[in-house]
Every structure is written in C-alpha cells, then in structure tokens.
Amino acid sequence: MLVQNWMKSDPETVTSDTLVSDAKRLLTEKNLRALPVVDDGRLRGLITRANCLRAAEFVSRGQDPHEFDFFANRLKVKDLMSRRPATVNANDTMEHCLRRGQDEDISQFPVVEEDKLIGLISASEIFGLAAHVLGAWDSWSGITLSPMVINKGTLGEIAGIIEN
C-alpha cells in the first residue's frame, strides 16, 4: 500500500513568518498535531502543537508582560519549528511509514517530491490503514478458540461448527 493512496493531499500549512500564536490557534481549531511549514511551495520545517505549548508555558511561567507580548505578537514559526523533519515519498509504502514511525517515535511525515510538499501522513492515516486492513467497519462473525488439545477429529469438529 503506497503513501500516495493514504496521504492527506492538501494539508493545512503555515509559512515560516506566521506568528506562533496564529499557528497555535490553527492547530487547536483544526484539531491538528502538526503543521508543515512551507515557503514558496518548499517544505522548510514542521511546527507541532507541543512546540507551541512549550513556548506558551515558558512565557506564562515568567508572567512578564513584555515576554507575553513578544510571544503573542512577534515570535514566528521559524523560531520554533523543527527544521529538518523526517519525510517520506509518495511511492514509499505505508508499512515503511509504520516501521519508521515506530522506530523513531514519529507521528507526522510530510510527503515530499524534491522538497515540495505534496501531502501529509499522520497517525490518523496510519490508524485508518490499520482499521481498513483489519476490517474494523465490516460486519463479520468469528469464533474464539480456547487453548485445547488437538486430537484426531478435532479439526473436523471445528469445520462442522464453522459450517453451521
């Protein structure tokens, strides 16, 4: 299964000059965990909800009105973003994303072609894939077998139960 078939192809983005307070608002309103940072069509970084919350927490601890003003009106995404986020290609497999995400503790992958953002794979898309593969929305019947000793004729009995 290829990334191109599962990616969010038109993700919300911000520019590097976007105020952090505006990025935080967008993350909250759209219930997102991260926003790709794009300038002139090129991926420059990734700003996460965690980046914004840590900065806001730091500023609020000091309770200095000048620091709060700086955070609200001057601090830009380029000051907090992850500059070289892990990326994937549209032709990569979803299994590759899953393994890499698990190995590197990554939940967001911008999808790029030659530094141009073409999509985003997040934990939501990976969970969607898992649900699809596991048939989470399909109605089905199943049986659960307890540990048992398989004797002569046991498989025949199981086949009979399934047939009925």
Secondary structure, DSSP 8 states (H G I E B T S, - for coil): -BGGGTSBSS---B-TTSBHHHHHHHHHHTT-SEEEEEETTEEEEEEEHHHHHHHHHHHHHHT-HHHHHHHHHT-BHHHHSBSS---B-TTSBHHHHHHHHHHHT--EEEEEETTEEEEEEEHHHHHHHHHHHHTTTS--------S----TTHHHHHHHHHH-
